[in-house]
Amino acid sequence: MENFILTISFLLIGLLLQRLPQLPKDAAQTLNLFVIYVSLPALVLLKVPQLEFSRQLLVPALLPWGMLAVSALAVLLLARALAWSREITGALLLLVPLGNTSFLGIPMVNAFFGEAGIPFALIYDQFGSFLALATYGSLVVAIYGSQGESPTLRTVGKKIGTFPPFLALLLALALSSWSPPEPVTALLESLAATLVPVVMIAVGLQLTLRLNREVLAPMGLGLAIKLCLAPLLALLAVKTMGLEGLAVQVAVFEAGMPPMVSAGALAVVAGLSPKLTAAMVGLGILLSFVTLPLLFQLII
């Protein structure tokens, strides 16, 4: 509970900082870059070598792809039944399947499951959400976006191969049997400790809530799938298969994260219903502070 209160406090600090005229407009982007290039790679290098490889790791690695398939299918069926425009359909195909499993997911996993759950959250994010954003996200933009370029193996491979946390993951896996000197460990711990406060303050700085009548229906249905239906289906699936353990619990919890901020940015750049995108990302984060504690109670 203490970690959860701290997480919310950092978010509120970010919201308050929005009102400071002295703050640069790109402050949130600067904090995001710090997380991508420093905090998250340090956390990966620190936590991934602690993993004991077993069949349990397949759940956080594969579950996000299952959730992506189910969520995308649900959006396509609703788009056809309700005659949504290509812009709305494309936005929902990005925002519903792709969750905020890193920037919000890791702090929330830390708040509810403690540090023991972080390595599994990293597996879910890097082998699931990030790869899905680079591959599936590029495909959606190419098909539905007004400014998207057709994805190629080269462009997708470049996105993956130049993403600092993913490079850190590969390095951590390669050095899993190596014990770093104490000063290196201390440095990684200090840098990794910045992730939660910096991420949540950045989220608070970017949080907007712009509701528009035109997007209320697709927004409501999209968030219902993302925050409720998807995690409940994930929980039902693991229960049916008799899967248990912390890795499984964290994977189901990550399946309930709100829409990914990066996916929202991609949707806006591609001209996919910016009003819907902003509303889903902003309201999704706020609602997740209600839905995630409820989901946690169902998981444990």
MOBELKA-V501892 format. One record per backbone hydrogen bond with DSSP energy under -0.5 kcal/mol. NH is the residue of the N-H (numbers start at 0). CO is the residue of the C=O. If there is no record, write none. Layout:
nh:NH co:CO
nh:NH co:CO
//
This chain:
nh:4 co:0
nh:5 co:1
nh:6 co:2
nh:7 co:3
nh:8 co:4
nh:9 co:5
nh:10 co:6
nh:11 co:7
nh:12 co:8
nh:13 co:9
nh:14 co:10
nh:15 co:11
nh:16 co:12
nh:17 co:13
nh:18 co:15
nh:19 co:16
nh:20 co:18
nh:22 co:19
nh:26 co:23
nh:29 co:25
nh:30 co:26
nh:31 co:27
nh:32 co:28
nh:33 co:29
nh:34 co:30
nh:35 co:31
nh:36 co:32
nh:37 co:33
nh:38 co:33
nh:39 co:34
nh:41 co:37
nh:42 co:38
nh:43 co:39
nh:44 co:40
nh:45 co:41
nh:46 co:42
nh:47 co:43
nh:49 co:46
nh:50 co:47
nh:52 co:50
nh:56 co:53
nh:57 co:54
nh:58 co:55
nh:59 co:55
nh:60 co:56
nh:61 co:57
nh:62 co:58
nh:64 co:61
nh:65 co:61
nh:66 co:62
nh:67 co:63
nh:68 co:64
nh:69 co:65
nh:70 co:66
nh:71 co:67
nh:72 co:68
nh:73 co:69
nh:74 co:70
nh:75 co:71
nh:76 co:72
nh:77 co:73
nh:78 co:74
nh:79 co:75
nh:80 co:76
nh:81 co:77
nh:82 co:78
nh:83 co:78
nh:88 co:84
nh:89 co:85
nh:90 co:86
nh:91 co:87
nh:92 co:88
nh:93 co:89
nh:93 co:90
nh:94 co:90
nh:95 co:91
nh:96 co:91
nh:97 co:93
nh:98 co:96
nh:99 co:257
nh:100 co:98
nh:103 co:99
nh:104 co:99
nh:105 co:101
nh:106 co:101
nh:107 co:103
nh:108 co:104
nh:109 co:105
nh:110 co:106
nh:111 co:107
nh:112 co:108
nh:113 co:108
nh:113 co:109
nh:116 co:113
nh:117 co:114
nh:118 co:114
nh:120 co:116
nh:121 co:117
nh:122 co:118
nh:123 co:119
nh:124 co:120
nh:125 co:121
nh:126 co:122
nh:127 co:123
nh:128 co:123
nh:129 co:124
nh:130 co:125
nh:131 co:127
nh:132 co:128
nh:133 co:129
nh:134 co:130
nh:135 co:131
nh:136 co:131
nh:138 co:134
nh:139 co:135
nh:140 co:136
nh:141 co:137
nh:142 co:138
nh:143 co:139
nh:144 co:139
nh:144 co:140
nh:145 co:269
nh:146 co:269
nh:155 co:151
nh:156 co:152
nh:157 co:153
nh:158 co:154
nh:159 co:155
nh:160 co:156
nh:161 co:157
nh:162 co:159
nh:163 co:161
nh:165 co:162
nh:166 co:162
nh:167 co:163
nh:168 co:164
nh:169 co:165
nh:170 co:166
nh:171 co:167
nh:172 co:168
nh:173 co:169
nh:174 co:170
nh:175 co:172
nh:177 co:174
nh:179 co:177
nh:184 co:180
nh:185 co:181
nh:186 co:182
nh:187 co:183
nh:188 co:184
nh:189 co:185
nh:190 co:186
nh:191 co:187
nh:192 co:188
nh:193 co:190
nh:194 co:191
nh:196 co:192
nh:197 co:193
nh:198 co:194
nh:199 co:195
nh:200 co:196
nh:201 co:197
nh:202 co:198
nh:203 co:199
nh:204 co:200
nh:205 co:201
nh:206 co:202
nh:210 co:208
nh:214 co:211
nh:215 co:211
nh:215 co:212
nh:218 co:214
nh:219 co:215
nh:220 co:216
nh:221 co:217
nh:222 co:218
nh:223 co:219
nh:224 co:220
nh:225 co:221
nh:226 co:222
nh:227 co:223
nh:228 co:223
nh:229 co:224
nh:231 co:227
nh:232 co:228
nh:233 co:229
nh:234 co:230
nh:235 co:231
nh:236 co:232
nh:237 co:233
nh:238 co:234
nh:239 co:235
nh:240 co:236
nh:241 co:238
nh:242 co:237
nh:248 co:244
nh:249 co:245
nh:250 co:246
nh:251 co:247
nh:252 co:248
nh:253 co:249
nh:254 co:250
nh:255 co:252
nh:256 co:253
nh:259 co:97
nh:263 co:259
nh:264 co:260
nh:265 co:261
nh:266 co:262
nh:267 co:263
nh:268 co:264
nh:269 co:265
nh:270 co:267
nh:271 co:266
nh:272 co:270
nh:276 co:272
nh:277 co:273
nh:278 co:274
nh:279 co:275
nh:280 co:276
nh:281 co:277
nh:282 co:278
nh:283 co:279
nh:284 co:280
nh:285 co:281
nh:286 co:282
nh:287 co:283
nh:288 co:284
nh:288 co:285
nh:289 co:286
nh:290 co:286
nh:291 co:287
nh:293 co:289
nh:294 co:290
nh:295 co:291
nh:296 co:292
nh:297 co:293
nh:298 co:294
nh:299 co:295
//
